[in-house]
Amino acid sequence: MKLTKEKIIEAIKSVEDPDLGMSLVEMGLIYDVVIDNDNNVNIQMTLSSPSCPVGPQLMTDVEVEARTLKEVNKIKIDLVWDPPWAPETMATDSVKDALGIW
């Protein structure tokens, strides 16, 4: 079975921001997933705040969930700050609704 970006995204959807109880994927904190020919996975993600105290744990959780896919070889998580997270444009409608953004 071919490893795809969609499969990785689906696998990490269960990782939630502990304060908000919302999926990092739905919050728009996962910026990109790149898979090479050897099924090495690079995930670019950000946090809701640079001072997020659980950032390292969230990154670990993303890696653990991505590893549930047996096709995955190596995983690299890149924490990026550009572009800055903007829930108004990056989050799903359900997250915006829960946060009162409209």
The first five atom37 places (N, CA, C, CB, O) and aatype in JSON, in Angstrom:
{
  "aatype": [12, 11, 10, 16, 11, 6, 11, 9, 9, 6, 0, 9, 11, 15, 19, 6, 3, 14, 3, 10, 7, 12, 15, 10, 19, 6, 12, 7, 10, 9, 18, 3, 19, 19, 9, 3, 2, 3, 2, 2, 19, 2, 9, 5, 12, 16, 10, 15, 15, 14, 15, 4, 14, 19, 7, 14, 5, 10, 12, 16, 3, 19, 6, 19, 6, 0, 1, 16, 10, 11, 6, 19, 2, 11, 9, 11, 9, 3, 10, 19, 17, 3, 14, 14, 17, 0, 14, 6, 16, 12, 0, 16, 3, 15, 19, 11, 3, 0, 10, 7, 9, 17],
  "atom_mask": [
    [1, 1, 1, 1, 1],
    [1, 1, 1, 1, 1],
    [1, 1, 1, 1, 1],
    [1, 1, 1, 1, 1],
    [1, 1, 1, 1, 1],
    [1, 1, 1, 1, 1],
    [1, 1, 1, 1, 1],
    [1, 1, 1, 1, 1],
    [1, 1, 1, 1, 1],
    [1, 1, 1, 1, 1],
    [1, 1, 1, 1, 1],
    [1, 1, 1, 1, 1],
    [1, 1, 1, 1, 1],
    [1, 1, 1, 1, 1],
    [1, 1, 1, 1, 1],
    [1, 1, 1, 1, 1],
    [1, 1, 1, 1, 1],
    [1, 1, 1, 1, 1],
    [1, 1, 1, 1, 1],
    [1, 1, 1, 1, 1],
    [1, 1, 1, 0, 1],
    [1, 1, 1, 1, 1],
    [1, 1, 1, 1, 1],
    [1, 1, 1, 1, 1],
    [1, 1, 1, 1, 1],
    [1, 1, 1, 1, 1],
    [1, 1, 1, 1, 1],
    [1, 1, 1, 0, 1],
    [1, 1, 1, 1, 1],
    [1, 1, 1, 1, 1],
    [1, 1, 1, 1, 1],
    [1, 1, 1, 1, 1],
    [1, 1, 1, 1, 1],
    [1, 1, 1, 1, 1],
    [1, 1, 1, 1, 1],
    [1, 1, 1, 1, 1],
    [1, 1, 1, 1, 1],
    [1, 1, 1, 1, 1],
    [1, 1, 1, 1, 1],
    [1, 1, 1, 1, 1],
    [1, 1, 1, 1, 1],
    [1, 1, 1, 1, 1],
    [1, 1, 1, 1, 1],
    [1, 1, 1, 1, 1],
    [1, 1, 1, 1, 1],
    [1, 1, 1, 1, 1],
    [1, 1, 1, 1, 1],
    [1, 1, 1, 1, 1],
    [1, 1, 1, 1, 1],
    [1, 1, 1, 1, 1],
    [1, 1, 1, 1, 1],
    [1, 1, 1, 1, 1],
    [1, 1, 1, 1, 1],
    [1, 1, 1, 1, 1],
    [1, 1, 1, 0, 1],
    [1, 1, 1, 1, 1],
    [1, 1, 1, 1, 1],
    [1, 1, 1, 1, 1],
    [1, 1, 1, 1, 1],
    [1, 1, 1, 1, 1],
    [1, 1, 1, 1, 1],
    [1, 1, 1, 1, 1],
    [1, 1, 1, 1, 1],
    [1, 1, 1, 1, 1],
    [1, 1, 1, 1, 1],
    [1, 1, 1, 1, 1],
    [1, 1, 1, 1, 1],
    [1, 1, 1, 1, 1],
    [1, 1, 1, 1, 1],
    [1, 1, 1, 1, 1],
    [1, 1, 1, 1, 1],
    [1, 1, 1, 1, 1],
    [1, 1, 1, 1, 1],
    [1, 1, 1, 1, 1],
    [1, 1, 1, 1, 1],
    [1, 1, 1, 1, 1],
    [1, 1, 1, 1, 1],
    [1, 1, 1, 1, 1],
    [1, 1, 1, 1, 1],
    [1, 1, 1, 1, 1],
    [1, 1, 1, 1, 1],
    [1, 1, 1, 1, 1],
    [1, 1, 1, 1, 1],
    [1, 1, 1, 1, 1],
    [1, 1, 1, 1, 1],
    [1, 1, 1, 1, 1],
    [1, 1, 1, 1, 1],
    [1, 1, 1, 1, 1],
    [1, 1, 1, 1, 1],
    [1, 1, 1, 1, 1],
    [1, 1, 1, 1, 1],
    [1, 1, 1, 1, 1],
    [1, 1, 1, 1, 1],
    [1, 1, 1, 1, 1],
    [1, 1, 1, 1, 1],
    [1, 1, 1, 1, 1],
    [1, 1, 1, 1, 1],
    [1, 1, 1, 1, 1],
    [1, 1, 1, 1, 1],
    [1, 1, 1, 0, 1],
    [1, 1, 1, 1, 1],
    [1, 1, 1, 1, 1]
  ],
  "atom_positions": [
    [[0.84, -1.18, 0.0], [0.0, 0.0, 0.0], [0.89, 1.25, 0.0], [-0.95, 0.0, 1.22], [1.85, 1.33, 0.76]],
    [[0.56, 2.2, -0.84], [1.37, 3.41, -0.98], [1.11, 4.37, 0.18], [1.07, 4.1, -2.32], [-0.04, 4.64, 0.54]],
    [[2.19, 4.88, 0.74], [2.11, 5.88, 1.8], [1.81, 7.23, 1.16], [3.43, 5.93, 2.63], [2.49, 7.63, 0.22]],
    [[0.8, 7.92, 1.67], [0.42, 9.21, 1.11], [0.33, 10.27, 2.21], [-0.93, 9.1, 0.37], [0.24, 9.96, 3.4]],
    [[0.37, 11.51, 1.77], [0.2, 12.64, 2.69], [-1.14, 12.52, 3.42], [0.28, 13.99, 1.92], [-1.22, 12.78, 4.62]],
    [[-2.17, 12.12, 2.71], [-3.5, 12.0, 3.31], [-3.51, 10.96, 4.42], [-4.54, 11.63, 2.24], [-4.17, 11.16, 5.44]],
    [[-2.79, 9.86, 4.24], [-2.73, 8.82, 5.28], [-2.02, 9.34, 6.52], [-2.02, 7.57, 4.74], [-2.43, 9.05, 7.65]],
    [[-0.96, 10.09, 6.32], [-0.24, 10.67, 7.47], [-1.15, 11.66, 8.2], [1.06, 11.38, 7.0], [-1.25, 11.62, 9.42]],
    [[-1.81, 12.53, 7.46], [-2.72, 13.51, 8.07], [-3.8, 12.8, 8.87], [-3.36, 14.41, 6.99], [-4.11, 13.19, 10.0]],
    [[-4.37, 11.76, 8.3], [-5.42, 11.01, 9.0], [-4.87, 10.38, 10.28], [-6.0, 9.91, 8.08], [-5.56, 10.36, 11.3]],
    [[-3.65, 9.87, 10.22], [-3.05, 9.23, 11.39], [-2.8, 10.22, 12.52], [-1.74, 8.56, 11.0], [-2.92, 9.86, 13.7]],
    [[-2.44, 11.46, 12.19], [-2.12, 12.42, 13.25], [-3.3, 13.28, 13.68], [-1.0, 13.31, 12.79], [-3.16, 14.13, 14.56]],
    [[-4.46, 13.08, 13.07], [-5.66, 13.84, 13.45], [-6.03, 13.67, 14.92], [-6.82, 13.42, 12.59], [-6.68, 14.54, 15.49]],
    [[-5.62, 12.57, 15.51], [-6.0, 12.31, 16.91], [-5.18, 13.13, 17.9], [-5.84, 10.85, 17.22], [-5.52, 13.18, 19.09]],
    [[-4.11, 13.78, 17.45], [-3.28, 14.59, 18.36], [-4.0, 15.91, 18.6], [-1.84, 14.83, 17.76], [-4.3, 16.66, 17.67]],
    [[-4.27, 16.18, 19.87], [-5.05, 17.36, 20.24], [-4.24, 18.34, 21.07], [-6.28, 16.96, 20.99], [-3.36, 17.96, 21.84]],
    [[-4.57, 19.6, 20.9], [-4.05, 20.64, 21.77], [-4.67, 20.4, 23.15], [-4.38, 22.09, 21.22], [-5.9, 20.37, 23.26]],
    [[-3.87, 20.22, 24.21], [-4.43, 19.85, 25.51], [-5.28, 20.94, 26.14], [-3.32, 19.49, 26.45], [-6.2, 20.64, 26.92]],
    [[-5.01, 22.2, 25.83], [-5.81, 23.28, 26.41], [-7.15, 23.43, 25.72], [-5.04, 24.6, 26.32], [-8.17, 23.7, 26.36]],
    [[-7.16, 23.24, 24.4], [-8.39, 23.46, 23.63], [-9.14, 22.17, 23.33], [-8.06, 24.16, 22.35], [-10.33, 22.21, 23.01]],
    [[-8.45, 21.02, 23.42], [-9.11, 19.76, 23.12], [-9.5, 19.63, 21.65], [0.0, 0.0, 0.0], [-10.5, 19.0, 21.31]],
    [[-8.7, 20.26, 20.79], [-8.98, 20.23, 19.35], [-7.8, 19.64, 18.6], [-9.32, 21.64, 18.83], [-6.65, 19.81, 19.01]],
    [[-8.08, 18.98, 17.51], [-7.05, 18.35, 16.67], [-6.09, 19.39, 16.11], [-7.71, 17.57, 15.53], [-6.51, 20.44, 15.62]],
    [[-4.79, 19.09, 16.19], [-3.79, 19.98, 15.59], [-4.03, 20.13, 14.1], [-2.38, 19.46, 15.85], [-3.8, 21.2, 13.53]],
    [[-4.47, 19.05, 13.47], [-4.75, 19.1, 12.02], [-5.89, 20.08, 11.76], [-5.11, 17.69, 11.47], [-5.78, 20.94, 10.88]],
    [[-6.98, 19.97, 12.5], [-8.12, 20.85, 12.29], [-7.82, 22.3, 12.68], [-9.32, 20.35, 13.07], [-8.4, 23.23, 12.13]],
    [[-6.91, 22.46, 13.63], [-6.5, 23.82, 14.01], [-5.63, 24.47, 12.94], [-5.76, 23.79, 15.33], [-5.42, 25.68, 12.97]],
    [[-5.11, 23.67, 12.0], [-4.26, 24.21, 10.96], [-2.8, 24.33, 11.39], [0.0, 0.0, 0.0], [-2.04, 25.1, 10.8]],
    [[-2.41, 23.56, 12.4], [-1.04, 23.63, 12.9], [-0.08, 22.71, 12.15], [-1.01, 23.29, 14.37], [1.13, 22.81, 12.32]],
    [[-0.61, 21.82, 11.34], [0.23, 20.97, 10.49], [0.32, 21.66, 9.13], [-0.36, 19.5, 10.35], [-0.67, 21.74, 8.4]],
    [[1.5, 22.15, 8.81], [1.66, 22.95, 7.6], [1.9, 22.1, 6.35], [2.79, 23.9, 7.77], [1.38, 22.4, 5.28]],
    [[2.7, 21.05, 6.49], [3.0, 20.25, 5.29], [3.5, 18.87, 5.7], [4.04, 20.96, 4.4], [4.06, 18.69, 6.78]],
    [[3.3, 17.92, 4.81], [3.82, 16.57, 4.96], [4.45, 16.19, 3.63], [2.69, 15.55, 5.38], [3.8, 16.24, 2.58]],
    [[5.74, 15.81, 3.67], [6.45, 15.42, 2.46], [6.98, 14.01, 2.68], [7.61, 16.42, 2.13], [7.58, 13.7, 3.71]],
    [[6.76, 13.16, 1.7], [7.19, 11.76, 1.77], [8.12, 11.5, 0.59], [5.96, 10.78, 1.75], [7.76, 11.76, -0.56]],
    [[9.32, 11.0, 0.89], [10.24, 10.7, -0.21], [10.03, 9.27, -0.72], [11.7, 10.91, 0.24], [9.16, 8.56, -0.23]],
    [[10.83, 8.87, -1.69], [10.69, 7.55, -2.32], [10.97, 6.39, -1.38], [11.6, 7.45, -3.5], [10.57, 5.26, -1.65]],
    [[11.67, 6.66, -0.27], [11.98, 5.62, 0.72], [11.0, 5.62, 1.89], [13.4, 5.8, 1.23], [11.25, 4.98, 2.91]],
    [[9.9, 6.35, 1.75], [8.88, 6.5, 2.79], [9.41, 7.17, 4.06], [8.32, 5.15, 3.15], [8.91, 6.93, 5.16]],
    [[10.43, 8.03, 3.88], [10.84, 8.92, 4.96], [9.87, 10.09, 4.95], [12.33, 9.4, 4.79], [9.54, 10.62, 3.89]],
    [[9.42, 10.48, 6.11], [8.37, 11.5, 6.22], [8.92, 12.74, 6.91], [7.14, 10.94, 6.99], [9.56, 12.64, 7.96]],
    [[8.66, 13.89, 6.32], [9.01, 15.17, 6.93], [7.71, 15.91, 7.18], [10.0, 16.0, 6.03], [6.94, 16.17, 6.25]],
    [[7.46, 16.26, 8.44], [6.25, 16.98, 8.81], [6.64, 18.36, 9.29], [5.45, 16.22, 9.9], [7.43, 18.51, 10.23]],
    [[6.09, 19.39, 8.65], [6.27, 20.76, 9.1], [5.04, 21.15, 9.9], [6.51, 21.74, 7.91], [3.91, 21.03, 9.43]],
    [[5.3, 21.62, 11.11], [4.19, 22.02, 11.97], [4.57, 23.25, 12.76], [3.77, 20.87, 12.91], [5.74, 23.62, 12.85]],
    [[3.57, 23.87, 13.34], [3.8, 25.01, 14.21], [3.0, 24.78, 15.48], [3.4, 26.34, 13.51], [2.35, 23.75, 15.65]],
    [[3.04, 25.74, 16.36], [2.27, 25.69, 17.6], [1.4, 26.94, 17.66], [3.2, 25.59, 18.85], [1.65, 27.91, 16.95]],
    [[0.4, 26.9, 18.51], [-0.49, 28.06, 18.61], [0.23, 29.27, 19.2], [-1.71, 27.73, 19.46], [-0.21, 30.41, 19.04]],
    [[1.35, 29.01, 19.9], [2.14, 30.08, 20.5], [3.59, 29.62, 20.63], [1.56, 30.49, 21.88], [3.83, 28.46, 20.96]],
    [[4.56, 30.51, 20.38], [5.96, 30.12, 20.57], [6.27, 29.71, 22.01], [6.87, 31.26, 20.17], [7.23, 28.98, 22.26]],
    [[5.48, 30.18, 22.95], [5.72, 29.85, 24.36], [4.89, 28.66, 24.84], [5.42, 31.06, 25.22], [4.76, 28.44, 26.04]],
    [[4.34, 27.91, 23.92], [3.52, 26.74, 24.27], [4.35, 25.77, 25.12], [2.99, 26.03, 22.98], [5.35, 25.25, 24.65]],
    [[3.92, 25.54, 26.37], [4.72, 24.68, 27.25], [4.7, 23.2, 26.87], [4.23, 24.82, 28.66], [5.56, 22.44, 27.31]],
    [[3.73, 22.77, 26.07], [3.63, 21.37, 25.7], [4.09, 21.11, 24.26], [2.2, 20.89, 25.86], [3.84, 20.05, 23.7]],
    [[4.77, 22.09, 23.67], [5.24, 21.95, 22.29], [6.05, 20.69, 22.06], [0.0, 0.0, 0.0], [5.75, 19.95, 21.12]],
    [[7.06, 20.4, 22.89], [7.84, 19.17, 22.66], [6.97, 17.91, 22.75], [8.97, 19.09, 23.68], [7.18, 16.97, 21.98]],
    [[6.01, 17.88, 23.66], [5.14, 16.71, 23.77], [4.24, 16.57, 22.55], [4.29, 16.8, 25.04], [4.01, 15.46, 22.08]],
    [[3.74, 17.69, 22.03], [2.9, 17.64, 20.83], [3.69, 17.11, 19.64], [2.34, 19.03, 20.51], [3.17, 16.33, 18.84]],
    [[4.94, 17.54, 19.52], [5.77, 17.06, 18.42], [6.0, 15.55, 18.55], [7.13, 17.81, 18.4], [5.95, 14.82, 17.56]],
    [[6.25, 15.09, 19.77], [6.41, 13.66, 20.01], [5.13, 12.91, 19.68], [6.81, 13.4, 21.48], [5.17, 11.85, 19.05]],
    [[3.99, 13.46, 20.09], [2.7, 12.81, 19.82], [2.44, 12.69, 18.32], [1.56, 13.59, 20.48], [1.93, 11.67, 17.86]],
    [[2.78, 13.73, 17.57], [2.62, 13.69, 16.11], [3.48, 12.57, 15.52], [3.0, 15.07, 15.47], [3.03, 11.82, 14.67]],
    [[4.72, 12.47, 15.99], [5.59, 11.41, 15.48], [5.07, 10.03, 15.84], [7.0, 11.59, 16.03], [5.06, 9.13, 14.99]],
    [[4.63, 9.85, 17.07], [4.11, 8.55, 17.52], [2.92, 8.13, 16.66], [3.72, 8.6, 19.01], [2.84, 6.97, 16.24]],
    [[2.0, 9.03, 16.41], [0.81, 8.69, 15.62], [1.17, 8.42, 14.16], [-0.22, 9.83, 15.7], [0.59, 7.52, 13.55]],
    [[2.1, 9.17, 13.61], [2.52, 8.92, 12.22], [3.17, 7.55, 12.11], [3.51, 10.02, 11.74], [3.03, 6.88, 11.09]],
    [[3.88, 7.14, 13.15], [4.55, 5.83, 13.15], [3.58, 4.65, 13.22], [5.52, 5.75, 14.31], [3.99, 3.5, 13.03]],
    [[2.32, 4.91, 13.48], [1.35, 3.81, 13.5], [1.15, 3.24, 12.09], [0.01, 4.28, 14.08], [0.61, 2.14, 11.93]],
    [[1.57, 3.99, 11.09], [1.5, 3.49, 9.71], [2.75, 2.68, 9.44], [1.35, 4.66, 8.68], [3.86, 3.2, 9.47]],
    [[2.56, 1.41, 9.16], [3.7, 0.49, 9.03], [4.63, 0.84, 7.88], [3.21, -0.91, 8.85], [5.79, 0.43, 7.88]],
    [[4.15, 1.59, 6.9], [4.98, 1.93, 5.74], [6.02, 3.0, 6.06], [4.09, 2.4, 4.6], [6.99, 3.16, 5.32]],
    [[5.81, 3.74, 7.15], [6.7, 4.86, 7.49], [8.08, 4.34, 7.84], [6.13, 5.67, 8.65], [8.22, 3.4, 8.63]],
    [[9.11, 4.97, 7.27], [10.48, 4.64, 7.58], [10.97, 5.62, 8.65], [11.39, 4.71, 6.3], [10.72, 5.41, 9.84]],
    [[11.63, 6.67, 8.27], [12.1, 7.69, 9.21], [11.13, 8.86, 9.23], [13.53, 8.18, 8.84], [10.43, 9.12, 8.25]],
    [[11.09, 9.55, 10.38], [10.23, 10.73, 10.5], [11.07, 11.89, 11.01], [9.02, 10.46, 11.45], [11.86, 11.74, 11.95]],
    [[10.89, 13.03, 10.39], [11.51, 14.26, 10.86], [10.39, 15.28, 11.07], [12.59, 14.79, 9.84], [9.57, 15.51, 10.18]],
    [[10.37, 15.87, 12.24], [9.39, 16.91, 12.55], [10.13, 18.25, 12.56], [8.66, 16.64, 13.92], [11.07, 18.43, 13.33]],
    [[9.7, 19.17, 11.72], [10.26, 20.51, 11.7], [9.26, 21.47, 12.32], [10.62, 20.95, 10.26], [8.13, 21.6, 11.84]],
    [[9.68, 22.14, 13.39], [8.85, 23.16, 14.01], [9.16, 24.48, 13.33], [9.09, 23.24, 15.56], [10.3, 24.96, 13.36]],
    [[8.15, 25.08, 12.71], [8.35, 26.31, 11.94], [7.45, 27.41, 12.49], [8.05, 26.07, 10.43], [6.41, 27.15, 13.1]],
    [[7.88, 28.63, 12.28], [7.1, 29.79, 12.76], [6.67, 30.7, 11.61], [7.91, 30.59, 13.78], [6.03, 31.72, 11.83]],
    [[7.04, 30.33, 10.4], [6.7, 31.15, 9.25], [5.96, 30.29, 8.24], [7.97, 31.78, 8.63], [6.52, 29.32, 7.75]],
    [[4.75, 30.61, 7.92], [4.01, 31.78, 8.38], [3.49, 31.58, 9.8], [2.85, 32.07, 7.44], [3.29, 30.45, 10.25]],
    [[3.29, 32.69, 10.5], [2.71, 32.58, 11.84], [1.31, 31.96, 11.76], [2.66, 33.96, 12.53], [0.57, 32.2, 10.8]],
    [[0.96, 31.17, 12.77], [-0.35, 30.54, 12.8], [-1.43, 31.61, 12.9], [-0.46, 29.55, 13.97], [-1.36, 32.5, 13.74]],
    [[-2.42, 31.5, 12.05], [-3.55, 32.43, 12.02], [-4.83, 31.59, 11.94], [-3.45, 33.44, 10.81], [-5.22, 31.17, 10.85]],
    [[-5.49, 31.35, 13.07], [-6.66, 30.49, 13.05], [-7.78, 31.01, 12.15], [-7.19, 30.34, 14.45], [-8.58, 30.22, 11.65]],
    [[-7.82, 32.3, 11.93], [-8.85, 32.88, 11.07], [-8.79, 32.32, 9.65], [-8.71, 34.4, 11.02], [-9.81, 32.21, 8.98]],
    [[-7.59, 31.97, 9.2], [-7.44, 31.48, 7.83], [-6.96, 30.04, 7.74], [-6.48, 32.36, 7.09], [-7.07, 29.41, 6.69]],
    [[-6.43, 29.49, 8.84], [-5.83, 28.16, 8.79], [-6.68, 27.07, 9.44], [-4.5, 28.19, 9.44], [-6.53, 25.89, 9.11]],
    [[-7.55, 27.43, 10.34], [-8.35, 26.44, 11.07], [-9.61, 26.07, 10.28], [-8.74, 26.98, 12.46], [-10.08, 26.83, 9.43]],
    [[-10.13, 24.89, 10.59], [-11.39, 24.47, 9.97], [-12.54, 25.3, 10.54], [-11.64, 22.95, 10.2], [-12.39, 25.96, 11.57]],
    [[-13.67, 25.24, 9.87], [-14.84, 25.99, 10.33], [-15.28, 25.55, 11.74], [-16.0, 25.8, 9.35], [-15.71, 26.39, 12.53]],
    [[-15.18, 24.26, 12.04], [-15.6, 23.8, 13.37], [-14.69, 24.36, 14.47], [-15.6, 22.27, 13.42], [-15.17, 24.68, 15.56]],
    [[-13.41, 24.49, 14.19], [-12.49, 25.09, 15.16], [-12.78, 26.58, 15.31], [-11.02, 24.88, 14.74], [-12.82, 27.1, 16.42]],
    [[-12.99, 27.25, 14.19], [-13.33, 28.68, 14.25], [-14.59, 28.89, 15.06], [-13.5, 29.26, 12.83], [-14.67, 29.82, 15.87]],
    [[-15.57, 28.04, 14.85], [-16.83, 28.14, 15.6], [-16.58, 27.95, 17.09], [-17.85, 27.09, 15.08], [-17.09, 28.72, 17.91]],
    [[-15.8, 26.95, 17.45], [-15.52, 26.66, 18.86], [-14.73, 27.81, 19.5], [-14.73, 25.34, 18.99], [-14.9, 28.09, 20.69]],
    [[-13.88, 28.47, 18.73], [-13.08, 29.59, 19.25], [-13.79, 30.94, 19.13], [-11.76, 29.66, 18.52], [-13.27, 31.96, 19.59]],
    [[-14.97, 30.94, 18.53], [-15.72, 32.18, 18.37], [-15.13, 33.13, 17.33], [0.0, 0.0, 0.0], [-15.24, 34.35, 17.45]],
    [[-14.5, 32.56, 16.32], [-13.88, 33.37, 15.25], [-14.82, 33.43, 14.07], [-12.48, 32.79, 14.82], [-15.0, 32.43, 13.37]],
    [[-15.42, 34.56, 13.84], [-16.27, 34.76, 12.65], [-16.38, 36.2, 12.35], [-17.65, 34.17, 12.83], [-17.06, 36.57, 11.39]]
  ]
}
